[in-house]
Amino acid sequence: MNHTPSLPQTNLELWPIGNCQVSGLIDQRGGLVWGCVPRVDGDPVFCSLLNGENDQAGVWRFELEGQVSSTQEYIRNTPNLVTTLTAEDGSAVEILDFCPRYERSGRMYRPVAYVRIVRPVAGNPRIRVKLKPLKNYGAGLAETTNGTNHIRYLVGPQALRLSTDAPIGYVLEGRSFRIEGDTHFFLGPDEPFVGNLREEVRGMEQRTRKYWQQWVRGLHIPFEWQEEVIRCAITLKLCQHEETGAIVAALTTSIPEAAHSERNWDYRYCWIRDSYYTVQALNRLGALDVLEKYLGYLRNIVDSAKGGQIQPLYSVMGESELDETTAAHLAGYRGMGPVRRGNAAYKQIQHDCYGQIVLPTAQGFIDKRLLRMADERDFESLEQVGEMAWAMHDQPDAGLWEFRTRQEVHTYSAVMCWAACDRLTTIASSIGKEDRAKLWQERADAIRAKIEAEAWVENGAEGGHYGASFESDYLDASLLQMVELRFIAPDNPRFLSTFAAIEKELRRGDHMLRYAAEDDFGAPETAFNVCTFWLIEALHLAGRDDEARKLFETMLSHTTQSGMLSEDLDYETDELWGNFPQTYSLVGVINCAGLLSKLWSDVR
């Protein structure tokens, strides 16, 4: 539970809500400060998070007169959030936030809608409703029209309609009023609200609560750190755009990786790499619904590529061109612009994506629980991806860290190409195509030999290590993934010496850098959270479990009150930086909890 005694500086103490169609971030005072419509990569009509010190627009807030504190918590096993605001005279209100999600008329009801219920819980509270959506990436306030019980906000070519039983005039004019009973706000599609607002909204919340609690009930979670794992799982699911199955890397754009670094990127897109890690983690928990949707998205990506190059990222609708521009009207997080829309990384060559398509897709041929099992035609399409992996395994690319000004043959990319061929061997055998299995095994063996010859760096008495690329001997935390990908055993001397070299070069106390060498923007200033989780995994594999558990608990202490992590962390101040919530980081929590937890069978 979060306690806020005063107005905080803009920070990442944010609480995600959503329904797999739209999402929002609620700040410590209960304000909706980030939310895009009609989907995660749409226009941020709520964008005060990226509007510098301007908290007067792009926000939806209930201001309690004389407020001195707030507390926040999720309703158990849901993303439905309760914020309690308390005033100096003891009066208080409770805000219940959620986005509707439940089955209705044989399909999932997940409208482009935010629902808020405000109820008095002590004294005689007076509130002011500040509802000021912006349009066109902060270019101007949305114009309004209104009726007796609704307000229309014209946000670009579409409109949102607020249906409420609060006094419309007070809302329009921003006037303070006493709240004496439960008051309901439904901001959604521009159409008349059907039915009794009070009863319908309350029913929506109850059905949404039931949906999420039933979904969580089906998860296979570790014995320890249950609440942390459940919260991360729920949030990862919120990062899926259910209509297509795409999974975004984060819900935000342009939160800097470090202060004034201009490493401000738009993460509201589907990276093939990030999504692979997400479905892998959720699959370990038994959340097959996310995997099934994502496999459908991948099939469409593969079809569109027509046997050619796969991009590192696409829009949630599968769009391939994501031209990068800046939003001139938004100052940025704490005024640290630019605010970017789109991501030029879509133009990059990153060969690891071939493995990251094959690996999750392989399950579709083997897992009998799936509603749609993959067939021979799917295998033929997947072999086209494998052909690209074979052709590109020793060709330069931008690497998984997406260097913008240089290319090398990155070891991680080559290992992922090996993994594509290795898993195609398994798939071919599972469907009785032994001739194809033989071909893919030969190719996997050839790639392995190439990696062992070109990536290994001799280092005298220290035993050597794998390099981050074939052309250089610098180190990269992604090399720790070689065990996870089954390229090498954890007790192999080459892995152990590589781990020792990485720990010596890249570890900063309790944190891990991606790499220490300068990149396009200079030397990295913050630790990359998922790399710290990779370090924890490697410590476990090396038999250093006590150290791994201690480091894992330290990482959990850095989570927000909502249980989230962003992409980066300042290893000197422990402040979170980077886009939020970051799927990579939440995956790290789930994976490490599963590795380090006591077994259920061992509990007495």
Summary of the structure (lengths in Angstrom):
residues: 604
radius of gyration: 24.7
end to end distance: 29.9
largest distance: 81.0
contacts: 2167
relative contact order: 0.10
helix: 36%
strand: 23%
